[in-house]
């Protein structure tokens, strides 16, 4: 189930979008404030944002710019009542993936959402190689230098999350949602411990990680 954050200060429209997208099978959360949208996107794992341009706190352009600066790469579809080309260009320049002008049909927005999720939909590959490490997700086997290395089911899930989002920084909250499950009460220290254990398996020098690197104040990034 894809998780969508709707950032829209028109309550009637926001609730309408929430109802419509929930019926489509999405897990939808709503906020009407730009500052709150940044906080939610940083703290939780969303697969897509629907972002209005005119918002209290910070406008949609500022929200989009802040999230991209943080390294968050989920698709962002911007909504606006303005149809000027310059506004659309600005939205795309600050990192939006698509642009829908009000008024729009729910059917059109649903189609845009599906297309954006399809483009961004990183699936776990059946196998993956980096350095002298080979991961077989079908057989749940991990080999380093041709030798089989033991890894727990949770370590496989964690590595799978990093490989799906390779090159992107994942916050501890995002890892908790994706690996442990949304709503699971696990501390950040637990995430750090499992990342440390994973480094011992995949890194030539775990104390100086080459593939699973820390991004100070944000989380971890897989560069394999």
JOHUUR-V202909 format. One record per residue. RES is the residue in one letter. SS is DSSP state (helix for helix, strand for strand, loop for the rest). PHI is phi as a letter, one per 40 degrees, with the letter a starting at -180 (999 if undefined). Layout:
BEGIN
[[RES:SS:PHI] [RES:SS:PHI]]
END
This chain:
BEGIN
[[X:loop:999] [X:loop:c] [X:strand:b] [X:strand:b] [X:strand:b] [X:strand:c] [X:strand:b] [X:loop:a] [X:loop:c] [X:loop:c] [X:helix:d] [X:helix:c] [X:helix:c] [X:helix:c] [X:helix:c] [X:helix:c] [X:helix:c] [X:helix:c] [X:helix:c] [X:helix:c] [X:helix:c] [X:helix:c] [X:helix:c] [X:loop:c] [X:loop:h] [X:loop:c] [X:strand:c] [X:strand:b] [X:strand:b] [X:strand:b] [X:strand:a] [X:loop:b] [X:strand:b] [X:helix:c] [X:helix:c] [X:helix:c] [X:helix:c] [X:helix:c] [X:helix:c] [X:helix:c] [X:helix:c] [X:helix:c] [X:helix:c] [X:loop:b] [X:loop:b] [X:loop:b] [X:loop:c] [X:strand:a] [X:strand:b] [X:strand:b] [X:strand:b] [X:strand:c] [X:loop:c] [X:loop:c] [X:loop:b] [X:strand:c] [X:loop:g] [X:loop:b] [X:loop:c] [X:helix:c] [X:helix:c] [X:helix:c] [X:helix:c] [X:helix:c] [X:helix:c] [X:helix:c] [X:helix:c] [X:helix:c] [X:helix:c] [X:loop:c] [X:loop:g] [X:loop:c] [X:loop:b] [X:loop:c] [X:strand:c] [X:strand:b] [X:strand:b] [X:strand:c] [X:strand:b] [X:strand:a] [X:loop:c] [X:loop:c] [X:loop:b] [X:loop:c] [X:helix:c] [X:helix:c] [X:helix:c] [X:helix:c] [X:helix:c] [X:helix:c] [X:helix:d] [X:helix:c] [X:helix:c] [X:loop:c] [X:loop:h] [X:loop:c] [X:loop:c] [X:strand:a] [X:strand:a] [X:strand:b] [X:strand:c] [X:loop:c] [X:loop:c] [X:loop:b] [X:loop:c] [X:helix:d] [X:helix:c] [X:helix:c] [X:helix:c] [X:helix:d] [X:helix:c] [X:helix:c] [X:helix:c] [X:helix:c] [X:helix:c] [X:helix:c] [X:helix:c] [X:helix:c] [X:helix:c] [X:helix:c] [X:loop:c] [X:loop:c] [X:loop:c] [X:loop:c] [X:loop:c] [X:loop:c] [X:strand:a] [X:strand:a] [X:strand:b] [X:strand:a] [X:loop:f] [X:loop:b] [X:strand:b] [X:strand:b] [X:strand:b] [X:strand:b] [X:loop:c] [X:loop:c] [X:loop:c] [X:loop:f] [X:strand:b] [X:strand:b] [X:strand:b] [X:strand:b] [X:loop:g] [X:loop:g] [X:strand:c] [X:strand:c] [X:strand:b] [X:loop:c] [X:loop:a] [X:loop:c] [X:helix:c] [X:helix:c] [X:helix:c] [X:helix:c] [X:helix:c] [X:helix:c] [X:helix:c] [X:helix:c] [X:helix:c] [X:helix:c] [X:helix:c] [X:helix:c] [X:loop:b] [X:loop:d] [X:loop:g] [X:loop:b] [X:strand:c] [X:strand:b] [X:loop:c] [X:helix:c] [X:helix:c] [X:helix:c] [X:helix:c] [X:helix:d] [X:helix:c] [X:helix:c] [X:helix:c] [X:helix:c] [X:loop:h] [X:loop:c] [X:loop:g] [X:loop:c] [X:loop:c] [X:loop:b] [X:loop:c] [X:helix:c] [X:helix:c] [X:helix:c] [X:helix:c] [X:helix:d] [X:helix:c] [X:helix:c] [X:helix:c] [X:helix:c] [X:helix:c] [X:helix:c] [X:helix:c] [X:helix:c] [X:helix:c] [X:helix:b] [X:loop:c] [X:loop:c] [X:loop:b] [X:helix:d] [X:helix:c] [X:helix:b] [X:loop:d] [X:loop:b] [X:loop:b] [X:strand:b] [X:strand:c] [X:strand:c] [X:strand:b] [X:loop:d] [X:loop:g] [X:loop:b] [X:strand:i] [X:strand:b] [X:strand:b] [X:strand:c] [X:loop:b] [X:loop:c]]
END
